[in-house]
C-alpha cells in the first residue's frame, strides 16, 4: 500500500481515498485469480449491469445505494485503465488528462474568449467544436449500441445542437397527431384484408420518435418517465398477486373484473 500523506481537507480526503483504490486495484490484479483473468471485453457486460444498477438507485432516490453503485462503477473505470496500462496503451493519468484537455477545449466560454450565456448556446458551441475535432457528422457521437429510446433522445438533442429543430412544441404536437393518424391508417383496412406489418412497424417507430421529440420540448425525460411507469406497474401488479392470494384466489383462475378490483385497490393505496 502507498504511504503518501494527504491533508484533512475534503480534497485531501478524496485524493487519499482515490489513491487507496488504485493500491487495492494493483493488489487485486496481482494476487486475485478472478481479477487477473479479466479483460476489457470480459468486464464490458458487467459494467453495463453496474450502470443500470446505478440508474435504478437514482430513480429510487436511494442515496446509500447510489454511493455503493458509484463505487462499483468507479472500480470498473480504474480496472479498464489498469488493463490498458499493462498493455502499454495508456494509463489512468492519460485518461484523466485527456478528459481535462477535452473539457477545457469544449468550454471556451470558461477557458477562452467565446461568449455563451445560455444552455442552448453552450450545446451548439459544443457540437461545432466536436466537428472541429474530426467528427464527420453531428450524429457521429451517438453510440450504435444505445437502447433505441435513449438513442432517439440523443439523436434529437444533437440535431438541435446543430440548429435542426422545431420552433415550438405546438408544431411538435401537430407532428405527433400526424404520425398517430398515419399509424392508425395502417389498421383501417377493408374487412378480410391483411395488415401490412412492415408499414405498421415503420409508422409506429415514427410515432414513438415524434413522442420522444415532444417529451424533449415538454422538459420530460422519456426514458425516466417510462421506467417510472414500469416500476409503478410492477408495484401494482405485485400488490394484485399478493392481495388476491391472501383471499385464496389463483391469478390464473380470476376474471378480468376480479383482477380490476385488486388493481384499483393498488391504485388507491
N, C-alpha and C positions, 0 to 999 in steps of 0.2 A: 504494500500500500504506500501511496505517496505521503511524504511528511511535509508538504508545503503548508505554510502558515497563511491564514486568512483573517481579516479583521471581523468584528462583530456586527458590522453594518449589514443591512439587507442584501446589498450587492455582494459583500464578502461571504455571507452565508450561502447565497446562491452559487457562487463560484466554488465554494468548498463542497457543496452537495454535488455539483456537476463533475468536479474532479474525482469525487468518490465513485460516481457512476462509471467514469472512464476506467478507474482502477478495478472495479468489480468486473467490468466487461473484459478487461485484459485477463483477469484470473479465470473467468468462465471459459473464455476462448482457449486458454492454455490447459485447463485442468478438467473441464466437464466434457464427457463423451458426447452428449447431445449437442452442446453448444459448438464443439469442434466440428461437428458434422454439417452444420448449417451452411447454406449458400445463399446468394442473393435470390435465387429462384425459389428455394425451399421456404424462405421467410415471407415471400410475396403474399400468399393467401392468408397467412397468419396476420400480417399487417392489415390487410383488408378487413379481417374479422375484428381486430382490435379497434379499427377506426369506426366500424359500425357500433361496437360496444360503447365507445366514447359518445357517439351520436345519440344512442339510447339514453345514456346518463344525462346528457344535456337536455334532451326533451323532457326528462323527468325532473329536471332541476335538482338532481341529487348531487350536492357538492362533494361529499366524501367519495362517491363513486366516480365523479369527474376527476378528482385528484388521482385516484387509483388508475383510471384508464389513461390519463395523461402520462403517467409514469410508464405504462406499458408501451404506449406509442413512442415516447422518448427513448426507451430502451431499444426499440426496433431501429430508430434512426441512427443511434450510436452504433448498433450492430452492423448495419449496412456500411457505414463509413469504416468500421474496423476491418470488415472483409475486404473492402476495396483497398485499404492501406496495405494489407497482406499481399495483394496482387500488384502493388506499386502503381495503382491507377490514380488514387488521390486519398487524402486523409480528412479527418473531421475539420481541421483548420482550413483546408482548401474549400470544403463545403461552405463553412460559415463565412469566410472572406468573400467567396464568390457571391453569396447571397447578399452580404452587406454592399458589395460593389453594385449589384443589380438594383438594390433598393435606392441607393444614392443616385444612380443614373436615371431611374424612373420617377424620381421625386425632385425634378429641377426647381419646382416651386418652393422646396425647402432648402435644397443644397445648391441652387443656382439662381438665375435671374428670371425664370419663367413665372408668369402670373397665373394662378388658378385659385379662384375664390370659392368655387362650388364643387360639390362631389362630382357633378357631371363633367365639369372641365377637367378634373383630375383623371377621370376614366378615359376621356377622349385623348388626353395627352399620353396616358399610359399605353393605349393601343398604337398611337403614332410612333412612340419610342420602340415598341416591340417590333414594328415593321423595320425600323432602322437597324435593329439587332440582327436582321436577316430573315425574319419570318416572312414567307411568301404570301401569306393570307392572314387577314384578321382572325379568321376562324381556325387557323393552323394550330393554335394552342389548346384547342378543345380535345381532351383525350378521347380516342375512339372507344375505349373500354368503359367509359362512364355509363351508368344506367340511363336509359333513354329519357326519362323525365328530367333528370339533372342535366343531361346533355342539352336538351331543348332550352332549359333556362340559361345555360352558359352561352349557347349559340346566340340567343336573343340579346343577352347582355353585351356580347362582343359586337354584334351588329349595331346596337345602339351606340356603343362607344365610337363607332366609325361614322355615326350620323345617319344610319339607315334605320328609321323607326317612324312610328305613327306620331302625330302631333298631340293627340289626347286620347283618353281611354274610351270616349264615346265612339270614336272610329274603330277602336279595337273591339268594342262590344258589338258593333254592326258586323264586323268580320266573324265573330263568334256565331251570331244569328245566321249569317250566310252559310257558314260551314255546317251548322246544325241542320239547316234546310237541305243542304246537299247530301248529308249523311242520311237524313230521313227519306229522301227521294229514292235512295238505293233500295229501300224496302217497300216502297209503294209500287209494286209490280202487279200486273194482272194476275188474277187467281189462277194457280197452276203453273205460273212462270217461275223460273229459277232465279234466285237472287245471285247477283254477280259478287261472290265473296271477295275477289281481289279488289274490285272497286269499292265495296263497302269497307274493307280494311283500310284502303287508302284514304277514304273520306273520314273515317274515324280518327286516323292519325292526324289529318288536317284539323279536325275539331279539337283534339287534345292540344295540339300545338297552339291554336288560337286561344284556348282557355288558359294555357300557361302564360301566354303573352298578356292576356287581360289581368291575370293574377299579378304579374310584374307591375303593371300600371296601377293596380289597386294596393300595392305595397304588401302583397301576400306572397310568402314563400310556398309554392305549391307542393314541394317535396315534404316540407314540415307539416303543412296542412293535411296532406293525405296520410302521413304517418300518424298524426294525432287522431284522425278518424279511424285508422286501423286499430290503434290502441283502445279507442272508445268502443269499437265493435267487439274486440276481444273481451273487454271487461264485461260488456252487457251479455254476450253470448255465454261466457263462463258463469255469470250470475244465473242465467236461464237454466243451464245444466245443473248447477248446484241446488237451486231452489226447487226445481221440478223433481229432482232426485229426493229431496227431503220429503216431498209429498208422495213418494213412492211411484213416480211416473218415469217411464222409459222414453227418452227423447225420440227414439225411432218409431214409437207407437203413438206419439202425440199428433193431433191435428194442428194445422197452422194457426187456427184460432186459439188453441190451448197454448201454443208457443207465444203468441202475441200477448197473452195475459201476463206471462212472466217477463217478456221483453219490455212491456210498458211499465212493469214494476221496476225493472232495471233503470229505465229512463227517468223514473220519478224519484229514484233514491236521493 
